[in-house]
Amino acid sequence: MFTGIVEELGEIAEIETLRDAARLSIRGEVVTADAGHGDSIAVNGVCLTVVDVEGEVFTADVMKETLDRSSLGALRPGSRVNLERAVRADQRLGGHIVQGHVDGTGVLLAREPDEHWEVVRISLPAGLGRYVVEKGSIAVDGVSLTVVGVDDEGFSVSLIPTTLRLTTLGAKQPGDPMNLEVDVIAKHVERLVSAYTSGNGS
């Protein structure tokens, strides 16, 4: 589990393309400090398992399913990525509960800069809109954000200078794909209520 509080901006060092998968080598000084084989690290919001660590570079395998459902397939050597280690049970939950299981990808529609923050509008894939509510939480490329507004086209979030400076969201441009993970609690509530109202619950 993650919190959506990015620990550092990493960099794709190398990509090995396999028949139905890819192997990513990712440079990150902070996340590799105590990383070992089998650990979980979120890369742009996607939970990946560490296969190997060499110095400040860790390697992770990405299956075709993940490449198809996320924006990781668009990464290239030199691409910057948001990195976060899995949260420990004794840590503060600074953002919100993030699983690292991407629900879909949106597209950055527009940026509206202001003096002290920036409003970013992002499209929503079909079927995800019902989980996104004003003042609710959403993870965008692994960053825990509060939804400012929602409409039929997508949703908007406000980014403070720290988020713009310390995550990939500061450099994203209109048309860029973004990994989205909606609130897992909303999905569970929907499932339970649906079972109850259909007569399958107790």
Protein Blocks (a to p, Z undefined) as FASTA:
>chain_A
ZZhiafbdcddfbdcddfkbccdddddfklmmmgcehiacdeehiacddfbdehjaccdd
ddfklmmmmmklmpcehiacdddddddfkbccfbbcdehiafbdcddfbdcddfkbccdd
ddddehjlmmpcghiacdeehiacddfbdcfklccddddfklmmmmmklmpcehiacddd
ddfklmmmmmmmmmmmnopaZZ
